[in-house]
Amino acid sequence: MIYHLFMRLLLPIFEDLFAVICSQNQDKKGNPLDADLKYKLDRYHVQMKKASK
């Protein structure tokens, strides 16, 4: 029950949060300001997608 709740509610919230952080991590030309942060967020996003399957 709790696992289902986590998968349905919190994963979309985390995905939106990561999208906002990634959009704020860009300069005016669209290049990432912190490449390590972008890499970590992309990796977490992929891991969450795998966990939801």
C-alpha positions in Angstrom: 0.0 0.0 0.0 2.7 2.5 1.0 4.9 1.5 -2.0 1.9 2.1 -4.3 1.3 5.5 -2.7 5.0 6.4 -3.2 5.0 5.3 -6.8 1.8 7.2 -7.7 2.3 10.4 -5.8 5.9 11.1 -4.9 7.6 10.1 -8.1 5.8 12.6 -10.3 6.6 15.3 -7.7 10.3 14.4 -7.8 10.3 14.4 -11.6 8.8 17.9 -11.6 11.2 19.1 -9.0 14.2 17.7 -11.0 12.9 19.4 -14.1 12.7 22.8 -12.3 16.2 22.4 -10.9 17.6 21.4 -14.4 15.9 24.5 -15.9 17.5 26.8 -13.3 20.9 25.2 -13.8 21.3 26.7 -17.3 23.0 29.9 -18.5 21.5 32.2 -21.1 22.8 30.0 -23.9 21.4 26.8 -22.5 24.6 25.4 -21.2 24.6 23.7 -17.8 26.1 25.8 -15.0 27.0 22.8 -12.9 27.6 19.8 -15.1 27.9 17.4 -12.1 24.5 18.5 -10.9 23.0 17.9 -14.3 24.6 14.4 -14.4 23.3 13.5 -11.0 19.8 14.6 -11.7 19.7 12.7 -15.0 21.0 9.6 -13.3 18.4 9.9 -10.5 15.7 10.4 -13.1 16.7 7.2 -14.9 16.8 5.3 -11.7 13.3 6.4 -10.7 12.0 5.4 -14.2 13.5 2.0 -13.7 12.0 1.7 -10.2 8.6 2.6 -11.4 8.6 -0.3 -13.9 
